[in-house]
Structure formats: structure tokens, C-alpha cells
Amino acid sequence: MIGHKRYRSREGGVEVVVTELARRMAALGHDVTCYDRSGADVMTGDQTGACERMVDGVRVVPVRTIDKKGLAALSSSFFATLAAIRQRPDVIHYHAEGPCVPLSLARWAGIRTVATIHGLDWQRAKWGKLASAYIKMGEKTAANKADGLIVLSKAAESYFKDEYSRDATVIPNGIDGKISCPADYITSKWGLSTGSYILFLGRLVPEKRPELLIEAFKGLDTDKKLVIAGGGSDTSEYESHLHYLAAGDERIVFTGFVSGGPLAELYSNCFAYVLPSDVEGMPMSLLEAMAYGCCCVTSDIPECADVLAGNGVTFEKGSAESLRTALCALLADTGRAGLLGAAARTYVEKAYTWDSVVERTLAVYEGEAR
């Protein structure tokens, strides 16, 4: 596995997917190696172990990484590819577009390659022209050179068919069932109680549009709070801008990065979860929110609306007014919010299982599509 930041971290959806695939494949008896970036977890600040180690039956190998914006994925995927080629594995599985650039090296070495495109990353607002061009190069490499191509949505499947005449296998992300828990830590830390807040949870990056949610929320006549949970990712200026926009409204709470028990409490007790993104692959936080039974409100982009499948509320992408109207309707009908949350939980538990994701991914490794 190449392209994630660090095995077992929650720095992004890619890390969650790689961790689940790797540990579950290892449990089935496969030999799995994850090539981690060296450096520090962007959310927690924890340093990566410098030595190779076994975790969950998975071989975790840190590789050299130039820890600067735009260079981390480039350098780590290059050095990981060189290390992987020396090991002569049956398959090298690349994750995300930028890390796919050195995939050609593995192909030239005669090793089967599979690429999972978690989203059209060159569209993300945080990247400049040069970085976007490099990421687009990774997309072209995956489309033209990978033996197997996996995408997370029908929209992405259509994109690769139209843009590159390349067939892709749609394998959406999975999610484990979740058990809701009462508000405890979040009450003592931030004064939050069950149903008392609207939740945004994710990286604080421009394409997720938390500023749109802040704008919509500030126009609401409600005593509920808005909780912005998450940390930045190469976007400290943007994060500062969000704090500036929220200044003067004491209802808006920034928690920073959360994990473990506090994360479970935030999901379990929110009135509604909101994801106003312009660009997504297949958001893990949305699947998690549905699994906790949250009433989910998302932009109407296919990558979110298709996951909801009618078991939630969508609003017009980029429109603060449309988002405000959607939230007003829910606040006026709290019973509807509860019904939508229950429906989302039932649906996601049936439609998105990790066992299915692993089975279908292994089929792509073998040159089959299921």
C-alpha cells in the first residue's frame, strides 16, 4: 500500500481506508506492507516511528519524506515505490492521484499495479498550479498505466470513461456499525448536550466549505451551537480565516482535531451533521455520521447525494441561503431530523460493509472485477 500518510492514523479518509484494507487482508492470511510517510501526524503532531514494525499483522515501513507542502506525497510515494520494487510483491496498490506518478516505475519493473482514486484531488483549492499539474499527472498515469483502476463513485467512473476511455471498478468505502454513547467529555469540555449543536467534522480546507456553513448558521435564529471539529491540512491561513468569520458569535465552537471517545460523543449527540463540500471522493465522515444515526445535511454533489440515497437532506452546492433554508426546516421539525437519522443508520449498515470492500478489492488484484 502506497499513498496514505500513516497506517492507523485519521489524518484523512485515505488513511482510514488503507488501514481497514490492510488489517483485514492480513487477517485473511495475506502478507501486507504499508509504506508510511515519515514525519509527524498532521492532526495530532505525533511523530512517526522511524523503524519498520508489525502492527495488526501488517508490516509498516516508514520511508523518506520531504515534509513540505506539495512535496510530502511526491517524495514519499517515490521512495516507497523504490522500496516496494525491491521486495517484488504480487501487487502494489496506490492510493490517491498524486502518489500514482511513480506507478510507471512499478509497471516497468513488471509488477502488477492497482490504483484507487479517492477523489479528483487536482480540483482541491489548497493546491497551486504546479501542484495541481503534478496531481493531474498522477491521474493520467493511473488511467493509462495501472493494471486495475478503482473509483469510489459512479460519478468518478463516468469521469474516467469520458476523459480517458478507461473502465474503472466502483468500490465504495465501507463502515463498521457504531454504538451511540451519551455526552460526557463534550459536556465538561465544551458545554455540549444531546441535540444542542450542529456538527461539522473534517479537515479545515477550502473545498469542504466550512465558511459556507458559518455564514448560513450566523443567519439562524436558534440557541443551538455550531461545532467545527477538525484541524487544518497545509491551510493554516484558511483556518485563521474561519476563526475570524466566527468572531462575535459565541454559539460557534472550534474543538480542534478530535478522536476516540470525544469523536464518538460528538457524532452520537449532534442535532445534525453538515458537510457543505464542493469536492469529495467518498467522505468517510459522512459514512460515520450515518452509522451513528445522525441526521445528515450535505451539498448536492453526487459524491455526497449518492451516499445519502435519500436518507438525509441536500442543498444547492455553494449556496449559503440554500443551506440556511435546509437547516431552518429541520429546526422547525425535529421529529423529521430523528427519522432521517434512523433511516441513514439502517441504510448504511446494509449498503457499505468492509467485508465486501475487501473481497472486491482482492478480486481486482487478481485481475477480476466484481
Phi, psi and omega in degrees: 000127181225138173123339176281171176276296183213134177301136178074004177273168176241039181288344178182175181297327179301317181296321178296315182296312180301316180299314181294315179299312186296311185290327179286323176293321177297321179295335177276357177104003178277149174273116186237132175239131173250123178267103183277152167289146169277172181107203187248146173302126185290341180267311186264340184082000180292137180282141176288139174299137185278348186252150173299143182205166175253128178225125180058028184080005180256134175279119182251121185236109175290141179237160181303136182220130173274105192275066176225152182305128178088346183249342184297308181294320180300307185290315184294321180291326178293309181291326177295319179298316178299318180294319181293319180301321180296334181276346180052058179286168175290323183216139165250123182253113179267142180237129180081160191287309183306313180295351181281350183304313180280007177305327180301326180297317179294321179296316179297331179279000177081022180258135179295136181238144174229137179237131171255121177267106184279349179170164178277082192294336179294345178278349187288137190293337186287344184267139174281183185298317183294314180295320179297321179296320179295316180297320178296326176297320176297321177299314180296321179297315179299316183294322187262339189240333184293140177290324177232137180236123180245135173233165188261350186212161176296326179297318179292322177301314179295322180301311183290329176292316182287319187278324188232001186055037183248129175280138178232155176263124179275115175230098180293163177293164178248175178206142173276154174298146182241147176251120181293150181226155183287160176287125179222285179301317184292338177285313181290329184275314187235005179071030183262138177233171183302126178077008186266003186208155172260138190243128162249130181222117180166180176295141180272083181231153188303322185290343176276350171058041175298334179294330177294320178294319178299315179299315180295318183293321182297341178268004180268139174267086183210151176266002175289154178266163171247120179257121176256104184250124179146168179240171180282171177214094185061025187222046184298324178296319179294319178299319177297323179296323178297318177297323178296317180295327183276349183303136178095348177248102185290351178283344185267125185240126173259123183262344191076190180292136178231152178206176175060224183302313179301323178296314179299321179294320180298314177297314190294333191243005181284153173288318178204149174256135183236130175233100186267026190300148168269329184227128175214162169262281167212099191295119178296325181296328177292315177300318179296316179299317178296320181295332176275357179081025178285146165287119189252134178237122182226162169296162186272020176294146184303325183297337175261313183298323180293325178292317179296321179051041178085355182265045181179195184238136175242155177226166182294123181309131175082000184254109176296325181294317179295321177294317180298319179297318180296317180291321177302317181297321179290319179296332179277347183219075184295333177297321178297320179301317179295319179295319180295321178297317179295320179294321179298318181296313180300316183293313187291329179293333179270324191270336188229095179242142179293328179301318178294319179299315181295314181301315183287328177292318177298326177296322176294321175304322182277359179090015178248162175232129180235000000 
